[in-house]
């Protein structure tokens, strides 16, 4: 499907996409998905939904048991260890 936008809508879409640092096409697709496909009421009424369920259309998640990498191991340690890890990562230009 191709949709022809008016100049006014295209301008507003481009401006908002720039604010969000996303492509205008991705923003348009997300807005249309949210408006016509997403079912936000599903978990709001029964109280069983989690934050991850609510954010699922927008973020990726993984189970910490899937990979035994240093960040996953540090979550069982204290905050000072994690801060040290982040500082080292920042010094290497990886953060």
C-alpha positions in Angstrom: 0.0 0.0 0.0 1.2 3.5 -0.8 -0.1 6.5 1.0 0.3 10.0 -0.5 0.8 12.5 2.3 -0.1 16.2 2.1 2.8 18.6 2.4 1.5 19.6 5.8 1.4 16.0 7.2 4.8 15.2 5.6 6.4 18.2 7.2 4.9 17.4 10.6 6.0 13.8 10.3 9.5 14.7 9.4 9.8 17.2 12.2 8.6 14.7 14.8 10.8 11.9 13.4 13.8 14.2 13.7 12.9 15.0 17.4 12.8 11.3 18.1 15.9 10.4 16.0 14.0 7.9 13.9 13.2 7.6 10.2 9.9 9.2 9.2 8.7 5.9 7.7 9.4 4.1 11.0 7.5 6.7 13.0 4.5 6.6 10.6 4.4 2.8 10.7 4.6 2.9 14.5 1.8 5.4 14.8 -0.4 3.4 12.4 0.4 0.2 14.3 -0.5 1.8 17.7 -3.7 3.2 16.3 -5.1 0.2 14.4 -3.3 -2.9 15.6 -2.0 -2.6 19.2 -4.3 -3.9 22.0 -3.3 -1.8 25.0 -6.4 -2.7 27.0 -5.4 -6.3 27.2 -3.4 -6.2 30.4 -4.7 -3.0 31.9 -8.0 -4.4 33.1 -6.9 -7.7 34.6 -3.7 -6.4 36.3 -1.6 -9.3 35.2 0.6 -7.4 32.6 4.1 -6.5 33.3 6.1 -3.4 32.2 7.9 -5.7 29.7 4.5 -6.7 28.2 3.5 -3.0 27.9 6.8 -2.1 26.2 7.1 -5.2 24.0 6.2 -3.4 20.8 9.0 -0.9 21.4 11.9 -2.8 23.0 13.7 -6.1 22.7 14.2 -8.3 25.8 16.2 -11.3 26.7 16.3 -13.7 29.6 19.5 -13.3 31.6 19.9 -17.0 31.7 20.2 -17.1 27.9 23.8 -15.8 28.0 26.3 -15.9 30.8 28.0 -12.7 29.9 29.7 -10.3 32.3 26.8 -7.8 32.6 24.4 -10.6 33.5 26.8 -11.9 36.1 27.3 -8.4 37.6 23.6 -8.1 38.3 24.1 -10.6 41.1 27.0 -8.5 42.5 26.9 -5.2 44.3 26.4 -1.8 42.7 30.1 -0.8 43.1 31.1 -3.7 40.8 28.6 -2.6 38.1 29.7 1.0 38.3 33.3 -0.1 37.9 32.3 -2.2 34.9 30.5 0.8 33.3 33.5 3.1 34.0 35.9 0.6 32.3 33.5 0.3 29.3 33.3 4.1 29.1 37.1 4.5 29.2 37.3 2.1 26.3 34.8 4.1 24.3 32.2 1.3 24.3 29.5 3.1 26.3 
